[in-house]
Amino acid sequence: MAHIPYRPEDEIPDADRVPDSDHILRIHSVHPRTMRLHYDLYVELMRGDGPLSRVQRESLAVAVSAVNHCHY
């Protein structure tokens, strides 16, 4: 697995910081604007209005990760 160092928190502009320290988001710190965009997309998909409940959405995410052999 490749290792890409995270950018230090104090080097990320305030507007691009997110209230989540998951590695999948922190990897975007090398280009901070994408970190904010990825987080906003996640929040919209998982918590926004839609026909599926939060539990159903999380269940689908777990199933897709398992099929893709993702460890997270």
C-alpha positions, 0 to 999 in steps of 0.5 A: 500500500502506498503511503502519502503523508498528511499535511499538518493540520495548521497548514490546512486553510480553515475553510477547508478543514473538516470535523473528521479525522478519518484517513480516507479524508485526511489523505486529501489534505495534500490538496485541502480543497478536495478534503472539504469537497469529499467531506461535503459529498459524504455528508450529502450522500449519507445524511441528505434527503433520500429514500434510504435510511441512514442504516440502509446507506451504511449497510450498503457502504459496508457491503460495497467495501466488502465486495471491493476487499476494502479494509476500512 
